[in-house]
Each structure stands twice: as C-alpha cells, then as structure tokens.
Amino acid sequence: MRDELSVLRRWQADGVTFALASVVATSASAPRRPGAALALHPDGTVLGSVSGGCVEGAVVEVATEVLATGRPRQVRYGIADDEAFAVGLTCGGTIEVFVRPVTPADLDLAAVAAQVEADHPVALATVVEHAEDDRLVGRTLVVDDLGVTGATGEAFLDRAIAEHARGMLAQGGTGLRHVGPRGERRRDEVAVFVESFAPRPRMLVFGAIDFAAAVASIGRYLGFAVTVCDARARFATDLRFPDADEVVVAWPHRYLAETRVDARTVICVLTHDPKFDVPVLQVALRSPAAYVGVMGSRRTHEDRLRRLREVGVDEAALRRLRSPIGLDLGARTPQETAVSIAAEIVALRHGGSGRPLTDTDGDIHRGDPRPAPEPPLHV
C-alpha cells in the first residue's frame, strides 16, 4: 500500500469512506505479494492493483458490496477454470484478499503516511479473522517506535498483536500471524495481517556522472533511498541529480566508512578512476551490503582486481564484486545502462537467473524462499 498512501490520505482528508482490498496471503505463482492493495472510491475511481489485472474486476465488485454494507470480507482466488475464467488467476497460484471500509475514525492514514515519508518504521496490524467475535474483524493497530495506536478492546490480544507487528517490522516482513482470542500462543482463532513499512533500503551511487543520474532515477523508482556521492563539488549538485534523496560532496571511501550500510543496501561505483574506486571498494567489500557493483571495461576490471589484491582484499571478498556492473542487455546509453544495473539488482534480490523467461520453466513469480518465523510471544 506504500505507493497508494499519498492518494488515500487525500481521500481521507476529504472525509471519504473508501474500500481497501489488500492481498494478505499468496501461494505458488501468484502475481502480487502480500501488501499489494486496491482501493475503491465511492465515485468509482480505482487505485492500485491486487493481481496485475487477473481478478481486479471481481475485487472491485466485492469492494462495492463492502462500501454498501460497511462489513469487511475476505475472498480467495485461485487458478481459473472454464466456468470462472473471468475471475480466475490465469497465471496460476492463489491469493487471499481482505476487503474493508476505511474511515478516518478507523485509521489515521495521514499519521501513517508522515511516518513512511520520514522513513520511520511503522506497521499496520489488522484483524482479518476472529472465530469468536466478528465485530473485531477490520480493527487495525498502528505500531511504531513510539507505541501503539488503536485497540481491539482485549488487552492481552492487543499486546500479542503489537509484539507480532514489531517482530515483522524488524524483519521488514508483511504477512499473516495467528494467535488465540486473548493473545494465546500456538492457537489460531485470530488471524492478523501485518503490513510493515520499514525504512526504504539505501542505494549509494559513487561518481557524479551522467550514468549516475540515470541510476539514481531508476533506483528511486524501485523504492530505494538514493544518495549520490562525489568529491567534486562542481559535479555533485542537486541540480544534476534531481531524483536523488541526497547529494553528498565527500571522498567516497570516507563517506562510505561513516554512513549506515546494512544487508539491504546496494552500492554502485561509477567513478571510472582508480584513486576513487579502489579505496571505496575496499570499504564496500568489508560491509554487509547486499550488492556491490562497479562500472568499467573488462580490461579495467582486471586492473582493478590487481589493485584490490595489492591493498589486501581477499578472494572471498572479490567474489562479491559485480564487475562489470549490470546484466548483458547490450546497453549503451546512460538510461539503458541503468536498466541493466537495476535488472541485476532485482535478479539478485529475488533469486532470478537473468535469463529470458522463454528459456526457463517453473513459476515465474517466486515466493519468499523462507517464510519469516513467528516470533515468541510473552503474555
């Protein structure tokens, strides 16, 4: 729902009650992951998507009904059959969608959006099933560093939900959690959908060149918080990199050694200059970054490896290096090269092969290889 928040906040500011449909669970080759959302305005405006087009019409019908009755519903869609082709997932898999009306009293989206825009972690935890009290279905708790907003009316249940939400938020995960009606462990009468809005992962781009501007643009489009860094003040300017979240004038290796880098960070070194790229790669390859790529020809790559070995970078670290950066798309322009780099990052993130889909078989849409475990509860 992150992409739809700004519009939903405006609808809510206008006093509109809208229907919100969220993917809460998927299996097999489902086209969208939990957290994908579709919203229906009373005037018929549709925002977002839950399946990339397969079942949107059917979900809009359910959302229209929910707006009329004021009662939430959970629906499940599987692979299409001959009698239900219009509402089936023609690509295979199944999705479960929770549809509910949203009013300003139910959920303050302006407060949630403010947290998300500030890159502060926040999670929405919504009761989607309750075997004993269906009046609690649709209740949402907002969980962040400052505490919990909202309640079900059952203190132990609220505490259990908040603990699950914090566990999911720490992992950056979105999905279902199950507890008992009073928050009991190892029971499943209550299903809670936790949607995490973790801070955006970082993309660090070193080298204030035209390729960097294109990489910054596509990085922002992919949801990264983008920093462009270069030691040359005349090139590292906000005017040249309008899509970067920040532009830093500093020696790349010094900046990288002092800034936050975690296991979701991607680092793109585009400097084309050994006095910049060798020192910054020394720091990058010691970091926990998910991706370290560097631009240059194959001759430059061999020379760079020699220089890195001379300064003590070991072979295990060098194997982490994506060089030359990007997938082989035949890219030439800065924009094409940025697509090549982004494609490699996406493939690495989701375990893709980088091969044409026509040359592969099996599921197109990969699920998470290891579902996040349910954290222990202390109630």
GIRA-V964796 format. One record per pair of residues at least 6 apart in sequence whose C-alpha atoms are under 7 Angstrom apart, sorted by the first residue. I is the first residue (numbers start at 1). J is the second residue. D is the distance in whole Angstrom. If there is no record, write none. Layout:
# GIRA-V964796
i->I j->J d->D
i->I j->J d->D
This chain:
# GIRA-V964796
i->1 j->35 d->6
i->1 j->36 d->6
i->1 j->37 d->5
i->4 j->48 d->7
i->5 j->113 d->6
i->6 j->113 d->7
i->9 j->109 d->6
i->9 j->110 d->6
i->12 j->104 d->6
i->17 j->101 d->7
i->17 j->102 d->6
i->17 j->103 d->5
i->18 j->39 d->7
i->18 j->40 d->6
i->18 j->41 d->5
i->18 j->42 d->6
i->18 j->67 d->7
i->18 j->101 d->6
i->18 j->102 d->6
i->19 j->39 d->6
i->19 j->40 d->5
i->19 j->41 d->7
i->19 j->63 d->6
i->19 j->66 d->7
i->19 j->67 d->6
i->19 j->99 d->7
i->19 j->100 d->6
i->19 j->101 d->4
i->19 j->102 d->6
i->20 j->37 d->7
i->20 j->38 d->6
i->20 j->39 d->4
i->20 j->40 d->7
i->20 j->99 d->6
i->20 j->100 d->5
i->20 j->101 d->6
i->20 j->102 d->7
i->21 j->37 d->6
i->21 j->38 d->5
i->21 j->39 d->6
i->21 j->97 d->6
i->21 j->98 d->5
i->21 j->99 d->4
i->21 j->100 d->7
i->22 j->35 d->6
i->22 j->36 d->6
i->22 j->37 d->4
i->22 j->38 d->7
i->22 j->50 d->7
i->22 j->97 d->5
i->22 j->98 d->5
i->22 j->99 d->6
i->23 j->33 d->7
i->23 j->34 d->5
i->23 j->35 d->5
i->23 j->36 d->5
i->23 j->37 d->6
i->23 j->50 d->6
i->23 j->95 d->7
i->23 j->96 d->6
i->23 j->97 d->4
i->23 j->98 d->7
i->24 j->34 d->5
i->24 j->35 d->6
i->24 j->96 d->6
i->24 j->97 d->6
i->24 j->98 d->7
i->24 j->175 d->6
i->24 j->176 d->7
i->24 j->193 d->6
i->25 j->34 d->5
i->25 j->95 d->6
i->25 j->96 d->5
i->25 j->175 d->6
i->25 j->176 d->7
i->26 j->33 d->7
i->26 j->34 d->7
i->26 j->94 d->6
i->26 j->95 d->4
i->26 j->96 d->6
i->27 j->93 d->5
i->27 j->94 d->5
i->27 j->95 d->7
i->28 j->93 d->5
i->28 j->94 d->7
i->28 j->367 d->7
i->29 j->91 d->7
i->29 j->92 d->6
i->29 j->93 d->5
i->29 j->363 d->5
i->29 j->364 d->6
i->29 j->365 d->5
i->29 j->366 d->6
i->30 j->92 d->6
i->30 j->93 d->5
i->30 j->94 d->6
i->30 j->95 d->6
i->30 j->365 d->6
i->31 j->51 d->6
i->31 j->52 d->7
i->31 j->365 d->6
i->32 j->50 d->6
i->32 j->51 d->5
i->34 j->174 d->6
i->34 j->175 d->6
i->35 j->174 d->7
i->35 j->195 d->6
i->36 j->49 d->7
i->36 j->50 d->5
i->37 j->48 d->6
i->37 j->49 d->6
i->37 j->50 d->5
i->38 j->47 d->6
i->38 j->48 d->4
i->38 j->49 d->5
i->38 j->50 d->6
i->39 j->46 d->6
i->39 j->47 d->5
i->39 j->48 d->6
i->40 j->46 d->5
i->40 j->47 d->7
i->40 j->60 d->7
i->40 j->63 d->7
i->49 j->56 d->7
i->50 j->56 d->7
i->54 j->87 d->7
i->54 j->88 d->7
i->54 j->89 d->5
i->54 j->90 d->7
i->55 j->87 d->5
i->55 j->88 d->6
i->55 j->89 d->7
i->58 j->87 d->6
i->63 j->99 d->6
i->66 j->72 d->6
i->66 j->100 d->6
i->66 j->101 d->6
i->67 j->101 d->6
i->70 j->101 d->6
i->71 j->100 d->7
i->72 j->99 d->5
i->72 j->100 d->4
i->72 j->101 d->7
i->72 j->138 d->7
i->73 j->98 d->6
i->73 j->99 d->5
i->73 j->100 d->7
i->74 j->97 d->6
i->74 j->98 d->4
i->74 j->99 d->6
i->75 j->96 d->6
i->75 j->97 d->5
i->75 j->98 d->6
i->76 j->95 d->6
i->76 j->96 d->4
i->76 j->97 d->6
i->77 j->88 d->6
i->77 j->89 d->7
i->77 j->94 d->6
i->77 j->95 d->5
i->77 j->96 d->6
i->78 j->88 d->6
i->78 j->89 d->6
i->78 j->92 d->7
i->78 j->93 d->6
i->78 j->94 d->4
i->78 j->95 d->7
i->79 j->88 d->5
i->79 j->89 d->5
i->79 j->90 d->6
i->79 j->92 d->5
i->79 j->93 d->6
i->79 j->94 d->7
i->80 j->87 d->7
i->80 j->88 d->4
i->80 j->89 d->5
i->80 j->90 d->5
i->81 j->88 d->7
i->98 j->128 d->7
i->100 j->138 d->7
i->115 j->122 d->7
i->116 j->197 d->7
i->119 j->199 d->5
i->119 j->200 d->7
i->120 j->199 d->6
i->121 j->144 d->6
i->121 j->197 d->6
i->121 j->198 d->5
i->121 j->199 d->6
i->122 j->143 d->6
i->122 j->144 d->5
i->122 j->196 d->6
i->122 j->197 d->5
i->122 j->198 d->7
i->123 j->142 d->6
i->123 j->143 d->5
i->123 j->144 d->6
i->123 j->165 d->6
i->123 j->169 d->6
i->123 j->194 d->7
i->123 j->195 d->6
i->123 j->196 d->4
i->123 j->197 d->6
i->124 j->140 d->6
i->124 j->141 d->6
i->124 j->142 d->5
i->124 j->143 d->6
i->124 j->194 d->6
i->124 j->195 d->5
i->124 j->196 d->7
i->125 j->140 d->5
i->125 j->141 d->5
i->125 j->142 d->6
i->125 j->161 d->7
i->125 j->165 d->6
i->125 j->192 d->6
i->125 j->193 d->6
i->125 j->194 d->4
i->125 j->195 d->6
i->126 j->138 d->6
i->126 j->139 d->6
i->126 j->140 d->4
i->126 j->141 d->6
i->126 j->192 d->5
i->126 j->193 d->5
i->126 j->194 d->6
i->127 j->136 d->7
i->127 j->137 d->5
i->127 j->138 d->5
i->127 j->139 d->6
i->127 j->140 d->7
i->127 j->191 d->6
i->127 j->192 d->4
i->127 j->193 d->6
i->128 j->137 d->5
i->128 j->138 d->6
i->128 j->191 d->6
i->128 j->192 d->6
i->128 j->193 d->7
i->129 j->137 d->6
i->129 j->190 d->5
i->129 j->191 d->5
i->130 j->136 d->7
i->130 j->137 d->6
i->130 j->189 d->6
i->130 j->190 d->5
i->130 j->191 d->7
i->131 j->189 d->5
i->131 j->190 d->6
i->136 j->152 d->6
i->139 j->152 d->6
i->140 j->150 d->6
i->141 j->148 d->7
i->141 j->149 d->6
i->141 j->150 d->5
i->141 j->151 d->6
i->142 j->148 d->6
i->142 j->149 d->5
i->142 j->150 d->6
i->143 j->149 d->7
i->143 j->162 d->6
i->143 j->165 d->7
i->151 j->158 d->6
i->152 j->158 d->6
i->154 j->182 d->7
i->156 j->182 d->5
i->156 j->183 d->5
i->156 j->379 d->7
i->157 j->181 d->6
i->157 j->182 d->5
i->157 j->183 d->4
i->160 j->183 d->5
i->160 j->377 d->7
i->160 j->379 d->7
i->163 j->377 d->7
i->164 j->375 d->7
i->165 j->194 d->6
i->167 j->375 d->6
i->168 j->174 d->7
i->168 j->196 d->7
i->169 j->196 d->5
i->169 j->198 d->6
i->172 j->196 d->6
i->172 j->198 d->5
i->173 j->196 d->6
i->174 j->194 d->6
i->174 j->195 d->5
i->174 j->196 d->5
i->175 j->193 d->6
i->175 j->194 d->5
i->175 j->195 d->7
i->176 j->191 d->6
i->176 j->192 d->6
i->176 j->193 d->4
i->176 j->194 d->6
i->177 j->191 d->6
i->177 j->192 d->5
i->177 j->193 d->6
i->178 j->187 d->7
i->178 j->188 d->5
i->178 j->190 d->6
i->178 j->191 d->5
i->178 j->192 d->6
i->179 j->185 d->6
i->179 j->186 d->7
i->179 j->187 d->5
i->179 j->188 d->5
i->179 j->189 d->6
i->179 j->190 d->5
i->179 j->191 d->7
i->180 j->187 d->5
i->180 j->188 d->5
i->180 j->189 d->5
i->180 j->190 d->6
i->181 j->189 d->6
i->181 j->190 d->6
i->185 j->377 d->7
i->200 j->223 d->7
i->200 j->224 d->6
i->200 j->225 d->6
i->201 j->224 d->5
i->201 j->225 d->6
i->201 j->264 d->6
i->201 j->265 d->6
i->202 j->224 d->5
i->202 j->225 d->5
i->202 j->226 d->6
i->202 j->265 d->5
i->202 j->266 d->6
i->203 j->219 d->7
i->203 j->224 d->6
i->203 j->225 d->6
i->203 j->226 d->5
i->203 j->227 d->6
i->203 j->265 d->6
i->203 j->266 d->5
i->203 j->267 d->6
i->204 j->226 d->6
i->204 j->227 d->5
i->204 j->228 d->6
i->204 j->266 d->6
i->204 j->267 d->5
i->204 j->268 d->6
i->205 j->212 d->7
i->205 j->227 d->6
i->205 j->228 d->5
i->205 j->229 d->6
i->205 j->267 d->6
i->205 j->268 d->5
i->205 j->269 d->6
i->206 j->228 d->6
i->206 j->229 d->5
i->206 j->230 d->6
i->206 j->252 d->6
i->206 j->268 d->6
i->206 j->269 d->5
i->206 j->270 d->6
i->206 j->271 d->6
i->207 j->229 d->6
i->207 j->230 d->5
i->207 j->269 d->7
i->207 j->270 d->5
i->207 j->271 d->4
i->208 j->228 d->7
i->208 j->229 d->7
i->208 j->230 d->6
i->208 j->235 d->6
i->208 j->236 d->6
i->210 j->334 d->7
i->211 j->334 d->5
i->212 j->270 d->7
i->213 j->241 d->6
i->214 j->334 d->6
i->214 j->335 d->5
i->214 j->338 d->6
i->215 j->338 d->5
i->216 j->226 d->6
i->216 j->243 d->6
i->216 j->244 d->6
i->217 j->243 d->5
i->218 j->338 d->7
i->219 j->226 d->7
i->220 j->226 d->6
i->220 j->243 d->7
i->225 j->245 d->6
i->226 j->244 d->5
i->226 j->245 d->5
i->226 j->246 d->7
i->227 j->244 d->6
i->227 j->245 d->6
i->227 j->246 d->5
i->227 j->247 d->6
i->228 j->244 d->7
i->228 j->246 d->7
i->228 j->247 d->5
i->228 j->248 d->6
i->229 j->236 d->7
i->229 j->247 d->6
i->229 j->248 d->5
i->229 j->249 d->6
i->229 j->250 d->7
i->229 j->252 d->6
i->230 j->236 d->6
i->230 j->248 d->7
i->230 j->249 d->5
i->230 j->250 d->6
i->230 j->251 d->6
i->230 j->252 d->6
i->231 j->249 d->5
i->231 j->250 d->4
i->231 j->251 d->5
i->231 j->252 d->7
i->232 j->249 d->7
i->233 j->249 d->6
i->236 j->247 d->6
i->236 j->248 d->7
i->236 j->249 d->6
i->237 j->247 d->6
i->238 j->247 d->6
i->252 j->276 d->7
i->252 j->280 d->6
i->253 j->279 d->6
i->253 j->280 d->4
i->253 j->283 d->6
i->256 j->283 d->7
i->257 j->283 d->6
i->261 j->287 d->7
i->261 j->288 d->7
i->261 j->289 d->6
i->262 j->288 d->6
i->262 j->289 d->6
i->263 j->288 d->5
i->263 j->289 d->5
i->263 j->290 d->5
i->264 j->289 d->6
i->264 j->290 d->5
i->265 j->289 d->5
i->265 j->290 d->6
i->265 j->291 d->7
i->266 j->289 d->6
i->266 j->290 d->6
i->266 j->291 d->5
i->266 j->292 d->6
i->267 j->291 d->6
i->267 j->292 d->5
i->267 j->293 d->6
i->268 j->292 d->6
i->268 j->293 d->5
i->268 j->294 d->6
i->269 j->277 d->7
i->269 j->293 d->6
i->269 j->294 d->5
i->269 j->295 d->6
i->270 j->294 d->6
i->270 j->295 d->5
i->271 j->277 d->6
i->272 j->295 d->7
i->272 j->296 d->6
i->278 j->308 d->6
i->282 j->313 d->7
i->284 j->292 d->7
i->285 j->317 d->6
i->292 j->320 d->7
i->292 j->321 d->6
i->292 j->322 d->6
i->293 j->321 d->6
i->293 j->322 d->4
i->293 j->323 d->6
i->293 j->325 d->5
i->294 j->322 d->6
i->294 j->323 d->5
i->294 j->324 d->6
i->294 j->325 d->5
i->295 j->323 d->7
i->295 j->324 d->5
i->295 j->325 d->5
i->296 j->324 d->6
i->297 j->324 d->6
i->298 j->324 d->7
i->301 j->323 d->6
i->301 j->324 d->7
i->325 j->341 d->6
i->326 j->340 d->5
i->326 j->341 d->4
i->326 j->344 d->5
i->327 j->340 d->5
i->327 j->341 d->6
i->327 j->343 d->7
i->327 j->344 d->6
i->329 j->340 d->6
i->331 j->337 d->5
i->331 j->340 d->7
i->347 j->353 d->6
i->347 j->354 d->6
